[in-house]
Amino acid sequence: MDNQKTKAYWQKFVQTGQIEDYLRYKSGMGDKPNPRRRISDSSKNKEFY
């Protein structure tokens, strides 16, 4: 039920075209916040590596 709710929610976003704006904004931001988070995640899960 909850999964269907979120699906309908994203469907609404796709219909209004806000997802494209969001993706454009994310790509404009670039990968600045990403590498640090990836490093912290890998150090958090380092027993798996």
C-alpha positions, 0 to 999 in steps of 0.5 A, a space after each residue: 500500500 505504501 509502495 503504491 502511494 509513493 509510486 503515485 507520488 512520483 507519477 505525479 512528479 513525472 506528469 508535472 515535469 518537476 522531476 526533470 527540473 530536480 534532475 537538472 538541479 542535481 546535475 548542476 550541483 555536480 558531485 560535490 556532496 557525493 565523494 565525502 559521503 561515499 568515503 564515510 559510507 565505505 569507512 562505515 561498512 569497511 568490514 564488507 570490503 
